[in-house]
Amino acid sequence: MKIAPGSRVLITGAASGLGLALVRRLVDRGCRVLATDVHAETPDVLKGLEGVTYVRLDVTQDVDWATAHDWVVEQWDGLDYLFNNAGVAAGGRIELTHLDQWQWIVDINLLGVVRGCRTFAPLLKAQGRGHIVNTASAAGLVHPPRMSEYNAVKAAVVALSETLLHELKPNGVKVSVVCPTFFKTNLTASLRGKDEAAQRSAAKLIDGSAVTADDIAAEVIAGIEKGRHIILTDREGRIAYAAKRFARPLYYSMMKKASFQMAKKD
């Protein structure tokens, strides 16, 4: 089903990267967008976009989610699409990760999505329609070495999304989960961790990608309109996920090779 002009859309992490690309594409389709991010004032990149309202929303704060919910009810009397998109990056060898780093990424990448779903599920169920779109990662489906905390939270977002797919279906609410591989974005700015080699490797993969956030946004919208639950946005992700599902020995061989290559560089 096509995303209709006039659709009411809330996007977290909307001031940059995939979130901003989604804002722009949905505005072009005539949607009304509540763009949210952690900035106190409306970011310059969002100013002047027709049909866009900015509200500050830190996804780790229940009060901010309540404010966004109240705005949606008061201004729009409902919501058609919730994009739980905000996220950060971290990685490294397990012994070089720390619990504060784990807590940070869990609070944003997992519990931020949980809070969004908990906040708006009652509204969508009462409407009898709506669509939740959670941004995970190909790392939520396949699990490369030296990305333990990132893999874990993204796998949890995939599991949450599948659970809600079944749970909310009787109420007419759809759920999709977006699983891209590396694409060019400002995610490197959020990278945390004490494993400098892993940070450099991740930054190189992100900054060196030929795939843009706009490319991913186009695939996300196409996946939503085709009714897909798991939205694999690029060829590399499709190949890796297929290998894990249908050629597990080959998949393990690939991961082993990657791990040994990383170890040689230490």
GUDO-800234 format. One line per field, with one value per residue: x, y, z of N, C-alpha, C in turn; residue number from 1; residue in three letters. Coordinates in nm, 2 decimals. Atoms other than C-alpha are relative to their C-alpha. Layout:
residues N
n.u <- X  ...
n.v <- Y  ...
n.w <- Z  ...
ca.u <- X  ...
ca.v <- Y  ...
ca.w <- Z  ...
c.u <- X  ...
c.v <- Y  ...
c.w <- Z  ...
pos <- NUM  ...
code <- ala  ...
***
This chain:
residues 266
n.u <- 0.08  -0.07  0.00  0.09  -0.02  0.07  -0.03  -0.06  -0.12  -0.10  -0.13  -0.11  -0.13  0.04  -0.08  -0.11  0.00  0.12  0.12  0.01  0.04  0.14  0.07  0.01  0.07  0.14  0.05  0.02  0.13  0.11  0.03  -0.03  -0.11  -0.06  -0.15  -0.05  -0.14  -0.04  -0.04  0.10  0.07  0.01  -0.13  0.00  0.03  0.15  0.08  0.04  0.06  0.14  0.07  -0.08  -0.01  -0.11  0.02  -0.12  0.03  -0.11  0.07  -0.02  0.07  0.14  0.07  0.00  0.10  0.13  0.02  0.02  0.13  0.10  0.00  0.07  0.14  0.06  -0.01  0.04  0.10  -0.04  -0.13  0.00  -0.13  -0.10  -0.13  -0.10  -0.12  -0.11  -0.09  -0.14  -0.09  -0.11  -0.05  -0.13  -0.02  0.09  -0.07  -0.02  0.13  0.02  0.14  0.06  0.01  0.11  0.12  0.03  0.06  0.13  0.10  0.04  0.04  0.10  0.11  0.06  0.11  0.10  0.08  0.09  0.11  0.09  0.07  0.09  0.08  0.14  0.07  0.01  0.09  0.13  0.04  0.02  -0.09  -0.13  -0.12  -0.13  -0.12  -0.11  -0.13  -0.10  -0.12  -0.03  -0.06  0.11  0.03  -0.13  -0.07  -0.15  -0.08  -0.04  0.11  0.09  0.11  0.08  0.07  0.10  0.12  0.07  0.07  0.12  0.10  0.06  0.09  0.11  0.08  0.07  0.10  0.10  0.06  0.11  0.08  0.09  0.08  0.15  0.05  -0.02  -0.12  -0.11  -0.13  -0.12  -0.13  -0.09  -0.13  -0.11  -0.14  -0.07  0.02  -0.07  0.08  -0.09  0.00  -0.13  -0.01  0.05  -0.08  -0.06  -0.07  -0.14  -0.07  -0.02  -0.01  0.14  0.06  -0.05  0.05  0.14  0.01  -0.04  0.11  0.11  -0.04  -0.04  0.11  0.05  0.15  0.03  0.12  0.11  0.01  0.06  0.14  0.08  0.03  0.09  0.14  0.04  0.03  0.13  0.11  0.02  0.05  -0.10  -0.03  -0.14  -0.04  -0.14  -0.01  -0.11  -0.04  -0.09  0.08  0.08  -0.09  -0.05  0.12  0.03  -0.10  0.02  0.13  0.01  -0.13  -0.06  -0.14  -0.06  0.01  -0.09  -0.13  -0.02  -0.02  -0.13  -0.10  0.00  -0.06  -0.14  -0.06  -0.01  -0.10  -0.13  -0.03  -0.02
n.v <- -0.12  -0.12  -0.10  -0.10  -0.15  -0.04  0.09  -0.06  0.08  -0.05  0.06  -0.03  -0.01  -0.05  -0.12  0.04  0.14  0.06  -0.07  -0.12  0.04  0.04  -0.12  -0.06  0.08  0.01  -0.14  -0.01  0.08  -0.07  0.04  -0.09  0.06  -0.04  0.04  -0.02  0.02  -0.05  -0.15  -0.08  -0.08  0.06  0.00  -0.08  0.09  0.02  -0.12  -0.03  0.12  -0.01  0.11  0.06  -0.07  0.06  0.01  0.07  0.13  0.09  0.13  0.06  -0.07  0.03  -0.12  -0.05  0.08  -0.04  -0.13  0.03  0.07  -0.10  -0.09  0.08  0.01  -0.13  -0.06  0.09  0.10  0.13  0.02  0.10  0.06  -0.03  0.04  0.00  0.00  -0.05  0.10  -0.03  0.11  0.04  0.13  0.03  0.13  0.01  -0.04  -0.15  -0.07  -0.02  0.01  -0.13  -0.01  0.09  -0.06  -0.11  0.05  0.07  -0.10  -0.07  0.09  0.09  -0.05  -0.11  0.06  0.05  -0.11  -0.05  0.10  0.00  -0.12  -0.01  0.12  -0.02  -0.09  0.07  0.11  -0.06  -0.04  0.12  -0.01  -0.07  0.08  -0.03  0.03  0.00  0.01  0.09  0.01  0.13  0.06  0.06  0.13  0.07  -0.06  0.00  -0.02  -0.13  -0.09  0.08  -0.08  -0.04  0.11  0.04  -0.09  0.00  0.13  -0.02  -0.08  0.09  0.09  -0.09  -0.03  0.12  0.02  -0.09  0.04  0.10  -0.05  -0.11  0.04  0.01  -0.14  -0.07  -0.08  0.07  -0.02  0.03  -0.02  -0.03  0.06  -0.04  0.02  -0.13  -0.10  -0.13  -0.08  -0.06  0.09  0.01  -0.11  0.06  0.12  0.00  0.12  -0.01  0.07  -0.10  0.07  0.03  -0.13  -0.04  0.09  -0.03  -0.13  0.02  0.06  -0.09  -0.11  0.04  0.07  -0.08  0.00  -0.12  0.01  -0.01  0.13  0.09  -0.05  0.04  0.14  0.01  -0.03  0.11  0.12  -0.02  0.00  0.14  0.08  0.08  -0.01  -0.03  -0.08  0.01  -0.11  0.00  0.13  0.06  0.06  0.11  0.12  0.05  0.06  0.13  0.10  0.05  0.08  0.12  0.06  -0.03  0.03  -0.11  -0.12  0.01  -0.01  -0.14  -0.07  0.04  -0.07  -0.14  -0.01  0.02  -0.12  -0.11  0.04  -0.02  -0.14  -0.05
n.w <- 0.00  0.01  -0.11  0.06  -0.03  -0.12  -0.11  -0.12  -0.02  -0.10  0.02  -0.09  0.07  0.13  0.04  0.08  0.04  0.06  -0.04  0.08  0.13  -0.01  0.00  0.13  0.09  -0.04  0.03  0.14  0.02  -0.05  -0.14  -0.11  -0.08  -0.12  0.00  -0.14  -0.02  -0.13  0.00  -0.07  0.10  0.13  0.08  0.12  0.11  0.01  0.02  0.13  0.07  -0.01  -0.06  -0.11  -0.13  -0.08  -0.15  -0.06  -0.06  -0.04  -0.01  -0.13  -0.10  0.01  0.00  0.14  0.08  -0.04  0.07  0.14  0.01  -0.02  0.12  0.11  -0.03  0.00  0.14  0.11  -0.04  0.04  0.06  0.10  0.01  -0.10  0.03  -0.11  0.08  -0.07  -0.04  -0.02  0.03  -0.09  0.03  -0.05  -0.06  -0.12  -0.12  0.00  -0.02  -0.14  -0.02  0.02  0.15  0.03  -0.05  0.09  0.13  -0.03  -0.03  0.12  0.12  -0.03  -0.08  0.08  0.09  -0.09  -0.05  0.11  0.02  -0.12  0.00  0.11  0.03  -0.04  0.09  0.13  -0.02  -0.01  0.14  0.09  0.11  -0.02  0.04  -0.07  0.07  -0.09  0.07  -0.06  0.08  0.05  -0.12  -0.08  0.06  0.01  -0.12  0.02  -0.12  -0.05  0.00  -0.09  -0.05  0.11  0.05  -0.10  0.00  0.13  0.01  -0.09  0.08  0.09  -0.08  -0.05  0.12  0.04  -0.10  0.01  0.12  -0.03  -0.11  0.04  0.12  -0.02  -0.02  0.12  0.00  0.07  -0.05  0.08  -0.06  0.10  -0.03  0.10  -0.03  -0.02  0.10  -0.03  -0.09  -0.10  -0.12  -0.06  -0.10  -0.13  -0.03  -0.13  -0.03  -0.03  0.10  0.11  0.13  0.04  0.04  0.13  0.10  0.02  0.06  0.14  0.07  0.01  0.08  0.13  0.07  0.11  -0.02  -0.08  -0.08  0.08  0.06  -0.10  -0.02  0.11  -0.02  -0.12  0.04  0.09  -0.08  -0.07  0.10  0.04  -0.11  -0.06  -0.14  0.00  0.11  0.03  0.09  0.09  0.05  -0.09  -0.11  0.05  0.02  -0.13  -0.07  0.07  -0.03  -0.13  0.00  0.09  0.02  -0.13  0.00  0.07  -0.08  -0.11  0.07  0.03  -0.13  -0.05  0.08  -0.04  -0.13  0.01  0.06  -0.10  -0.10  0.06  0.00  -0.14
ca.u <- 0.00  0.13  0.22  -0.06  -0.02  -0.13  -0.01  0.09  0.45  0.68  1.05  1.32  1.68  1.54  1.81  2.07  2.15  1.87  1.62  1.68  1.66  1.33  1.20  1.28  1.14  0.82  0.77  0.81  0.51  0.30  0.32  0.30  0.61  0.69  1.07  1.23  1.59  1.79  1.86  1.69  1.60  1.50  1.81  1.89  1.85  1.48  1.39  1.19  1.07  0.70  0.48  0.75  0.73  1.02  0.99  1.29  1.28  1.55  1.45  1.59  1.35  0.99  0.88  0.99  0.79  0.49  0.53  0.55  0.24  0.04  0.14  0.03  -0.30  -0.37  -0.25  -0.33  -0.57  -0.37  -0.06  -0.01  0.36  0.61  0.97  1.19  1.51  1.74  2.06  2.43  2.73  2.98  3.20  3.52  3.67  3.46  3.74  3.77  3.40  3.28  2.94  2.88  2.93  2.68  2.43  2.46  2.39  2.11  1.94  1.94  1.93  1.71  1.51  1.46  1.27  1.09  0.98  0.85  0.65  0.51  0.41  0.23  0.10  -0.22  -0.30  -0.24  -0.44  -0.73  -0.73  -0.72  -0.44  -0.09  0.26  0.57  0.90  1.20  1.55  1.78  2.07  2.20  2.40  2.07  2.05  2.42  2.68  3.04  3.32  3.41  3.07  2.92  2.71  2.60  2.50  2.32  2.10  2.02  1.93  1.70  1.53  1.47  1.32  1.11  0.98  0.89  0.71  0.51  0.44  0.23  0.11  -0.04  -0.17  -0.51  -0.54  -0.46  -0.12  0.18  0.54  0.86  1.22  1.49  1.83  2.09  2.46  2.72  2.62  2.76  2.62  2.74  2.71  3.08  3.04  2.86  3.12  3.23  3.47  3.82  3.91  4.07  4.14  3.77  3.67  3.89  3.77  3.40  3.46  3.64  3.34  3.09  3.28  3.40  3.06  2.92  2.56  2.40  2.13  1.90  1.96  1.86  1.55  1.43  1.46  1.28  0.98  0.97  0.98  0.70  0.48  0.55  0.44  0.77  0.84  1.22  1.35  1.69  1.81  2.12  2.28  2.55  2.29  2.07  2.37  2.49  2.14  2.08  2.41  2.33  1.98  2.06  2.44  2.54  2.88  2.97  2.85  3.06  3.36  3.32  3.30  3.60  3.80  3.70  3.80  4.14  4.21  4.13  4.35  4.65  4.62  4.63
ca.v <- 0.00  0.34  0.60  0.85  1.23  1.38  1.08  1.17  1.06  1.08  1.02  1.00  1.09  1.31  1.58  1.38  1.05  0.82  1.01  1.33  1.14  0.99  1.33  1.47  1.18  1.17  1.55  1.51  1.26  1.52  1.37  1.57  1.50  1.54  1.54  1.48  1.48  1.58  1.94  2.20  2.42  2.33  2.22  2.43  2.12  2.10  2.46  2.56  2.20  2.22  2.01  1.95  2.04  1.99  1.87  1.78  1.41  1.23  0.87  0.78  1.01  0.90  1.26  1.35  1.06  1.17  1.52  1.38  1.16  1.46  1.67  1.40  1.36  1.73  1.84  1.54  1.33  1.02  0.88  0.68  0.60  0.58  0.56  0.46  0.55  0.72  0.53  0.54  0.31  0.12  -0.18  -0.35  -0.67  -0.79  -0.74  -0.37  -0.30  -0.16  -0.18  0.20  0.17  -0.13  0.07  0.37  0.18  -0.03  0.28  0.45  0.17  -0.07  0.09  0.40  0.18  0.01  0.34  0.45  0.13  0.14  0.50  0.47  0.11  0.20  0.48  0.27  -0.02  0.21  0.35  0.00  0.09  0.23  0.12  0.10  0.11  0.02  0.08  -0.21  -0.32  -0.61  -0.66  -0.76  -1.06  -1.15  -1.10  -1.01  -1.02  -0.72  -0.57  -0.75  -0.46  -0.33  -0.67  -0.75  -0.44  -0.46  -0.83  -0.73  -0.47  -0.74  -0.97  -0.69  -0.61  -0.97  -1.00  -0.69  -0.80  -1.09  -0.91  -0.61  -0.78  -0.85  -0.47  -0.38  -0.24  -0.33  -0.36  -0.34  -0.36  -0.20  -0.38  -0.19  -0.27  0.02  0.33  0.69  0.88  1.07  0.77  0.77  1.09  0.87  0.59  0.50  0.24  0.18  -0.05  0.20  -0.05  -0.15  0.22  0.29  -0.02  0.08  0.44  0.33  0.11  0.38  0.67  0.47  0.33  0.44  0.39  0.71  0.77  0.87  0.54  0.36  0.58  0.50  0.13  0.17  0.34  0.08  -0.20  -0.04  0.00  -0.37  -0.48  -0.62  -0.70  -0.73  -0.46  -0.55  -0.24  -0.35  -0.64  -0.71  -0.76  -0.98  -1.21  -1.23  -1.30  -1.57  -1.73  -1.75  -1.90  -2.14  -2.20  -2.19  -2.36  -2.09  -1.82  -1.94  -1.97  -1.61  -1.49  -1.70  -1.55  -1.20  -1.26  -1.40  -1.11  -0.87  -1.06  -1.03  -0.65  -0.62
ca.w <- 0.00  -0.10  0.17  0.11  0.09  0.42  0.62  0.98  1.05  1.35  1.30  1.57  1.49  1.22  1.21  1.02  0.84  0.75  0.96  0.77  0.44  0.54  0.63  0.29  0.10  0.30  0.27  -0.11  -0.09  0.08  0.43  0.75  0.96  1.32  1.31  1.65  1.77  2.08  1.97  2.18  1.88  1.53  1.33  1.03  0.80  0.89  0.86  0.57  0.49  0.42  0.64  0.90  1.27  1.50  1.87  2.09  2.18  2.37  2.32  2.66  2.84  2.91  2.96  2.60  2.46  2.66  2.51  2.16  2.22  2.35  2.05  1.80  1.98  2.01  1.66  1.45  1.65  1.56  1.39  1.07  1.08  1.37  1.27  1.56  1.39  1.64  1.71  1.80  1.73  1.94  1.90  1.99  2.14  2.43  2.69  2.58  2.62  2.95  3.11  3.09  2.71  2.70  2.91  2.68  2.36  2.52  2.65  2.31  2.04  2.22  2.50  2.28  2.04  2.32  2.46  2.12  2.08  2.43  2.39  2.06  2.05  2.25  2.02  1.70  1.85  1.93  1.57  1.43  1.20  1.17  1.10  1.32  1.15  1.37  1.24  1.33  1.11  0.91  1.24  1.39  1.16  1.10  1.38  1.28  1.53  1.74  1.74  2.04  2.19  1.86  1.73  2.06  2.06  1.69  1.72  2.01  1.79  1.53  1.80  1.94  1.59  1.51  1.84  1.78  1.42  1.56  1.87  1.69  1.38  1.53  1.59  1.23  1.31  1.09  1.19  0.98  1.08  0.87  0.84  0.63  0.61  0.62  0.44  0.43  0.73  1.03  1.26  1.30  1.51  1.78  1.78  2.13  2.27  2.39  2.10  1.86  1.59  1.58  1.57  1.28  1.09  1.14  1.05  0.73  0.63  0.70  0.54  0.25  0.15  -0.19  -0.05  0.08  0.34  0.07  -0.11  0.21  0.26  -0.08  -0.01  0.33  0.17  -0.11  0.15  0.35  0.04  -0.05  0.29  0.40  0.76  0.73  0.50  0.37  0.19  0.00  -0.18  0.08  0.35  0.14  0.06  0.42  0.56  0.29  0.36  0.73  0.66  0.38  0.39  0.75  0.70  0.44  0.67  0.96  0.72  0.62  0.99  1.08  0.80  0.90  1.26  1.17  0.94  1.22  1.46  1.22  1.23  1.61
c.u <- 0.09  -0.01  -0.08  0.04  -0.09  0.02  0.07  0.12  0.08  0.13  0.10  0.13  -0.01  0.09  0.12  -0.02  -0.13  -0.13  -0.03  -0.04  -0.14  -0.09  -0.02  -0.08  -0.15  -0.07  -0.03  -0.13  -0.12  -0.04  0.02  0.09  0.03  0.14  0.05  0.15  0.03  0.03  -0.11  -0.08  0.00  0.13  -0.02  -0.05  -0.15  -0.08  -0.04  -0.07  -0.15  -0.07  0.08  0.00  0.11  -0.04  0.12  -0.05  0.13  -0.06  0.02  -0.09  -0.15  -0.08  0.00  -0.10  -0.14  -0.04  -0.03  -0.14  -0.11  -0.01  -0.07  -0.15  -0.07  0.00  -0.06  -0.11  0.03  0.14  -0.01  0.13  0.09  0.13  0.09  0.14  0.13  0.10  0.14  0.08  0.11  0.05  0.14  0.01  -0.07  0.08  0.03  -0.13  -0.02  -0.16  -0.07  -0.02  -0.12  -0.13  -0.04  -0.07  -0.13  -0.10  -0.05  -0.06  -0.11  -0.12  -0.06  -0.11  -0.11  -0.09  -0.10  -0.12  -0.10  -0.09  -0.11  -0.09  -0.15  -0.08  -0.03  -0.11  -0.15  -0.05  -0.04  0.08  0.12  0.11  0.12  0.11  0.12  0.13  0.10  0.13  0.02  0.07  -0.10  -0.03  0.13  0.10  0.15  0.07  0.03  -0.11  -0.11  -0.12  -0.09  -0.09  -0.11  -0.12  -0.08  -0.08  -0.13  -0.11  -0.07  -0.10  -0.12  -0.10  -0.08  -0.11  -0.12  -0.08  -0.12  -0.09  -0.10  -0.08  -0.15  -0.06  0.02  0.12  0.12  0.13  0.11  0.13  0.10  0.14  0.10  0.14  0.06  -0.04  0.05  -0.10  0.09  0.00  0.13  0.02  -0.04  0.09  0.06  0.07  0.15  0.09  0.02  0.01  -0.14  -0.07  0.04  -0.05  -0.15  -0.01  0.04  -0.11  -0.11  0.04  0.03  -0.12  -0.05  -0.16  -0.03  -0.12  -0.12  -0.03  -0.08  -0.15  -0.09  -0.04  -0.10  -0.14  -0.05  -0.04  -0.13  -0.12  -0.02  -0.05  0.10  0.02  0.15  0.04  0.15  0.03  0.11  0.05  0.08  -0.08  -0.09  0.08  0.04  -0.11  -0.04  0.10  -0.02  -0.12  0.02  0.14  0.08  0.15  0.08  0.00  0.10  0.15  0.03  0.03  0.14  0.11  0.02  0.07  0.15  0.07  0.01  0.11  0.14  0.04  0.02  0.15
c.v <- 0.13  0.09  0.12  0.14  0.03  -0.10  0.07  -0.09  0.06  -0.08  0.04  0.00  0.07  0.11  -0.04  -0.15  -0.05  0.07  0.12  -0.04  -0.05  0.12  0.06  -0.08  0.00  0.14  0.01  -0.08  0.07  -0.04  0.12  -0.07  0.07  -0.05  0.03  -0.04  0.06  0.15  0.08  0.09  -0.07  0.00  0.07  -0.09  -0.02  0.12  0.02  -0.12  0.01  -0.12  -0.06  0.09  -0.07  0.00  -0.07  -0.13  -0.07  -0.13  -0.08  0.06  -0.02  0.13  0.06  -0.08  0.04  0.13  -0.02  -0.06  0.11  0.09  -0.07  0.00  0.14  0.07  -0.08  -0.10  -0.14  0.00  -0.11  -0.08  0.04  -0.06  0.01  -0.02  0.05  -0.11  0.05  -0.13  -0.02  -0.13  -0.02  -0.14  0.00  0.05  0.15  0.08  0.02  0.01  0.14  0.02  -0.09  0.07  0.11  -0.04  -0.07  0.11  0.07  -0.10  -0.10  0.06  0.13  -0.05  -0.06  0.11  0.05  -0.09  0.00  0.12  0.01  -0.12  0.02  0.08  -0.07  -0.11  0.06  0.05  -0.12  0.00  0.08  -0.09  0.05  -0.05  0.02  -0.02  -0.09  0.01  -0.14  -0.07  -0.06  -0.14  -0.09  0.07  -0.01  0.01  0.14  0.10  -0.05  0.09  0.05  -0.11  -0.04  0.09  -0.01  -0.13  0.01  0.08  -0.09  -0.09  0.07  0.02  -0.12  -0.03  0.09  -0.02  -0.09  0.06  0.10  -0.02  0.00  0.14  0.08  0.08  -0.08  0.04  -0.04  0.03  0.02  -0.05  0.03  -0.05  0.14  0.09  0.14  0.08  0.06  -0.08  -0.01  0.11  -0.06  -0.11  0.01  -0.14  0.02  -0.08  0.09  -0.06  -0.03  0.13  0.04  -0.09  0.04  0.13  -0.01  -0.06  0.09  0.12  -0.03  -0.06  0.10  0.01  0.12  -0.02  0.01  -0.13  -0.09  0.04  -0.04  -0.15  -0.03  0.03  -0.10  -0.12  0.02  -0.02  -0.14  -0.09  -0.09  0.02  0.03  0.07  0.00  0.10  -0.01  -0.15  -0.08  -0.07  -0.12  -0.13  -0.06  -0.07  -0.14  -0.10  -0.06  -0.10  -0.13  -0.07  0.03  -0.03  0.11  0.12  0.00  0.01  0.14  0.08  -0.04  0.07  0.15  0.02  -0.02  0.11  0.12  -0.02  0.03  0.15  0.06  0.02
c.w <- 0.00  0.12  -0.06  0.04  0.12  0.12  0.12  0.04  0.11  -0.02  0.11  -0.07  -0.13  -0.05  -0.09  -0.05  -0.06  0.05  -0.08  -0.14  -0.01  0.01  -0.13  -0.10  0.03  -0.02  -0.15  -0.04  0.06  0.14  0.10  0.10  0.13  0.01  0.14  0.00  0.14  0.01  0.07  -0.09  -0.13  -0.08  -0.13  -0.12  -0.01  -0.02  -0.14  -0.08  0.03  0.06  0.12  0.13  0.08  0.15  0.05  0.06  0.02  0.02  0.13  0.11  -0.02  -0.01  -0.15  -0.09  0.03  -0.07  -0.15  -0.02  0.01  -0.12  -0.11  0.02  -0.02  -0.14  -0.11  0.03  -0.05  -0.07  -0.10  0.00  0.11  -0.05  0.12  -0.06  0.07  0.05  0.01  -0.03  0.10  -0.04  0.06  0.06  0.14  0.13  0.01  0.00  0.15  0.02  -0.02  -0.15  -0.04  0.05  -0.09  -0.13  0.02  0.02  -0.13  -0.11  0.03  0.08  -0.06  -0.09  0.08  0.05  -0.11  -0.02  0.11  0.00  -0.10  -0.03  0.05  -0.09  -0.14  0.01  0.00  -0.14  -0.08  -0.12  0.04  -0.03  0.08  -0.08  0.09  -0.08  0.09  -0.08  -0.05  0.12  0.09  -0.05  -0.02  0.10  -0.02  0.13  0.04  0.00  0.10  0.05  -0.11  -0.06  0.10  0.00  -0.13  -0.01  0.09  -0.06  -0.10  0.07  0.04  -0.12  -0.04  0.10  -0.02  -0.14  0.03  0.10  -0.05  -0.12  0.02  0.01  -0.13  -0.01  -0.06  0.06  -0.10  0.08  -0.12  0.03  -0.11  0.05  0.01  -0.11  0.05  0.09  0.10  0.13  0.06  0.11  0.14  0.05  0.14  0.02  0.02  -0.10  -0.12  -0.13  -0.05  -0.04  -0.13  -0.11  -0.03  -0.07  -0.15  -0.09  -0.02  -0.10  -0.14  -0.09  -0.11  0.02  0.09  0.09  -0.08  -0.08  0.09  0.02  -0.11  0.01  0.12  -0.05  -0.10  0.08  0.08  -0.09  -0.05  0.11  0.06  0.15  0.02  -0.13  -0.02  -0.12  -0.10  -0.03  0.10  0.12  -0.04  -0.01  0.13  0.07  -0.07  0.03  0.14  0.01  -0.07  -0.02  0.12  0.00  -0.07  0.08  0.11  -0.06  -0.02  0.13  0.06  -0.07  0.04  0.13  0.00  -0.07  0.09  0.10  -0.05  0.00  0.13  0.03
pos <- 1  2  3  4  5  6  7  8  9  10  11  12  13  14  15  16  17  18  19  20  21  22  23  24  25  26  27  28  29  30  31  32  33  34  35  36  37  38  39  40  41  42  43  44  45  46  47  48  49  50  51  52  53  54  55  56  57  58  59  60  61  62  63  64  65  66  67  68  69  70  71  72  73  74  75  76  77  78  79  80  81  82  83  84  85  86  87  88  89  90  91  92  93  94  95  96  97  98  99  100  101  102  103  104  105  106  107  108  109  110  111  112  113  114  115  116  117  118  119  120  121  122  123  124  125  126  127  128  129  130  131  132  133  134  135  136  137  138  139  140  141  142  143  144  145  146  147  148  149  150  151  152  153  154  155  156  157  158  159  160  161  162  163  164  165  166  167  168  169  170  171  172  173  174  175  176  177  178  179  180  181  182  183  184  185  186  187  188  189  190  191  192  193  194  195  196  197  198  199  200  201  202  203  204  205  206  207  208  209  210  211  212  213  214  215  216  217  218  219  220  221  222  223  224  225  226  227  228  229  230  231  232  233  234  235  236  237  238  239  240  241  242  243  244  245  246  247  248  249  250  251  252  253  254  255  256  257  258  259  260  261  262  263  264  265  266
code <- met  lys  ile  ala  pro  gly  ser  arg  val  leu  ile  thr  gly  ala  ala  ser  gly  leu  gly  leu  ala  leu  val  arg  arg  leu  val  asp  arg  gly  cys  arg  val  leu  ala  thr  asp  val  his  ala  glu  thr  pro  asp  val  leu  lys  gly  leu  glu  gly  val  thr  tyr  val  arg  leu  asp  val  thr  gln  asp  val  asp  trp  ala  thr  ala  his  asp  trp  val  val  glu  gln  trp  asp  gly  leu  asp  tyr  leu  phe  asn  asn  ala  gly  val  ala  ala  gly  gly  arg  ile  glu  leu  thr  his  leu  asp  gln  trp  gln  trp  ile  val  asp  ile  asn  leu  leu  gly  val  val  arg  gly  cys  arg  thr  phe  ala  pro  leu  leu  lys  ala  gln  gly  arg  gly  his  ile  val  asn  thr  ala  ser  ala  ala  gly  leu  val  his  pro  pro  arg  met  ser  glu  tyr  asn  ala  val  lys  ala  ala  val  val  ala  leu  ser  glu  thr  leu  leu  his  glu  leu  lys  pro  asn  gly  val  lys  val  ser  val  val  cys  pro  thr  phe  phe  lys  thr  asn  leu  thr  ala  ser  leu  arg  gly  lys  asp  glu  ala  ala  gln  arg  ser  ala  ala  lys  leu  ile  asp  gly  ser  ala  val  thr  ala  asp  asp  ile  ala  ala  glu  val  ile  ala  gly  ile  glu  lys  gly  arg  his  ile  ile  leu  thr  asp  arg  glu  gly  arg  ile  ala  tyr  ala  ala  lys  arg  phe  ala  arg  pro  leu  tyr  tyr  ser  met  met  lys  lys  ala  ser  phe  gln  met  ala  lys  lys  asp
***
